[in-house]
Amino acid sequence: MNTKGLVKVVAANFSRIYLGGIPSLLNDDGAFLSFICTLTATEALGGFLSPKLQNGPRFKTFIQRYFPDPYPAQADALWKLRNAAVHGFSTGPYKLTHHNSHLHLTQDGGLMVLNAEDFYATLVSSS
């Protein structure tokens, strides 16, 4: 398969698995998993952008290049969230919620709040 064909297959599968699958998690039972999937999708996109970099730098590079403000300034904190969520089932340096768009990117108790639906929408627009 040539590069163009490979990109087409990967893009189709990414859209089907991540962009199509995450919305089914945007509920009380799956909201935390939606964050994990959004973070790992971001990591996958970073791998396509900068395949020679290690995971952390390519994740952060993707956020800095493609996520809108104020996310680029939070690339390090989002990488900490990715590691905390994936490896420790923890929210790390954030407060996570869903169905609370009015709280997205606000501060609560010194922590930034991320709302699942808004965070997913950022992935969609950035991908």
C-alpha positions in Angstrom: 0.0 0.0 0.0 1.4 3.4 -0.9 1.5 6.3 1.6 -1.7 8.0 0.3 -3.6 4.7 0.6 -2.2 4.1 4.1 -3.2 7.6 5.3 -6.7 7.1 3.9 -7.1 3.8 5.8 -5.7 5.2 9.0 -7.9 8.3 8.8 -11.0 6.2 8.1 -10.3 3.9 11.1 -9.4 6.8 13.4 -12.7 8.4 12.5 -14.7 5.2 13.0 -13.0 4.1 16.2 -12.3 7.3 18.1 -14.5 10.1 16.6 -17.4 7.7 16.2 -16.9 5.8 19.4 -16.3 8.5 22.0 -19.8 9.9 21.9 -21.2 6.7 23.2 -19.1 7.2 26.4 -20.5 10.7 27.1 -22.7 9.6 29.9 -22.5 8.9 33.7 -21.0 5.4 33.2 -18.5 6.3 30.5 -17.4 9.9 30.9 -14.0 9.1 32.5 -13.3 6.6 29.7 -14.2 9.4 27.2 -11.4 11.4 28.6 -9.0 8.5 28.3 -10.0 7.9 24.7 -9.7 11.6 23.8 -6.3 11.7 25.3 -5.1 8.5 23.6 -6.6 9.7 20.3 -4.5 12.9 20.7 -1.5 10.8 21.3 -2.2 8.8 18.2 -2.5 11.9 16.1 0.8 13.2 17.6 2.4 9.9 16.5 1.3 10.6 12.9 2.5 14.2 13.1 5.9 13.4 14.7 6.6 9.7 14.5 10.3 10.0 15.5 9.6 11.8 18.8 8.8 9.9 22.0 5.2 9.8 23.3 5.3 12.8 25.5 6.9 15.3 23.1 4.7 14.2 20.2 1.5 14.4 22.3 2.5 17.9 23.4 3.5 19.0 19.9 0.2 18.0 18.5 -1.6 20.0 21.2 0.6 23.0 20.7 0.0 23.0 16.9 -3.6 22.0 16.6 -5.6 22.5 19.8 -7.0 26.1 20.2 -6.2 28.4 23.0 -5.9 27.9 26.0 -4.9 24.3 25.5 -1.3 24.8 24.0 -0.2 26.5 27.2 -1.6 23.4 29.1 0.3 20.8 27.0 2.4 19.7 30.0 -0.6 19.5 32.3 -2.6 17.6 29.7 0.3 15.1 29.4 0.2 14.7 33.2 -3.6 14.1 32.9 -3.0 11.5 30.1 -0.5 9.6 32.3 -2.6 9.9 35.5 -5.8 8.7 33.6 -4.2 5.9 31.6 -1.8 4.5 34.2 -3.5 5.4 37.5 -7.2 5.9 36.7 -6.8 9.4 38.2 -7.8 12.9 37.2 -4.3 14.2 37.8 -4.0 18.0 37.7 -7.6 18.5 36.5 -11.2 18.3 37.7 -13.2 16.3 35.1 -17.0 16.5 34.5 -19.5 15.9 31.8 -22.8 17.6 30.8 -21.4 20.8 32.4 -20.2 22.9 29.5 -20.6 26.0 31.5 -17.7 24.9 33.7 -15.3 23.9 30.9 -11.9 25.6 31.3 -12.9 27.3 34.6 -11.0 27.0 37.9 -12.3 25.1 40.8 -10.3 24.7 44.0 -7.1 25.7 42.1 -7.7 23.1 39.4 -8.8 23.5 35.8 -12.1 21.9 34.9 -12.5 20.0 31.7 -16.0 19.0 30.5 -16.0 15.8 28.5 -18.2 17.0 25.6 -16.2 20.1 25.1 -12.9 18.3 25.3 -14.1 15.8 22.7 -15.3 18.6 20.5 -11.7 20.0 20.6 -10.4 16.6 19.5 -12.8 16.6 16.6 -11.9 20.1 15.4 -8.2 19.4 15.9 -8.2 16.1 14.0 
